[in-house]
Amino acid sequence: MPPLDADLPALSRRPAANGCTCFKARRLARALVRLYDREMVPGGLTVGQFSLLRALLPRPLALSAMAREMGLDRTTLTRNLKPLIDNGLITAARGADARVRLLSLSEQGQSAMRASRTDWRRIQCQIEDSLGLERVVALHDLLDETLATIERDFDSALAVKSDTQGA
């Protein structure tokens, strides 16, 4: 019986870099989300919710601007924001342009951030202690560089769908 990849072009059969990059990145992301979520239970937010609230902490954002900043398409962001809006943690109002939906952190959202910040910081410090601060800084640098390279080299395939409007 011929090898499974015998009919693939030679480039496809070259040795891989010790596995699938996407699988390894997703596996790491899932493990980190589980760790953060477990530690953040007392504050009442998941790490994903915490990240969304944190994006609004310095200033209100139009939905499209927030989608770009978070690297999400508007539909996914809207779905993720819905429980936070429904629970009064984020307010959504029409901007000066009626097509723009302006998101801001409510007083309740600020309280939720304060309640979860200690939990987030605790797990962040545990990870830094476990891996070592230098390795965490190097990992962050590598992740930032990798994202920038992928966005540059595969821009058309990765462009997050968002209108020029802020709706």
Order of alpha helices (4+ residues) and beta strands (2+ residues): alpha-alpha-beta-alpha-alpha-beta-beta-alpha-alpha-alpha
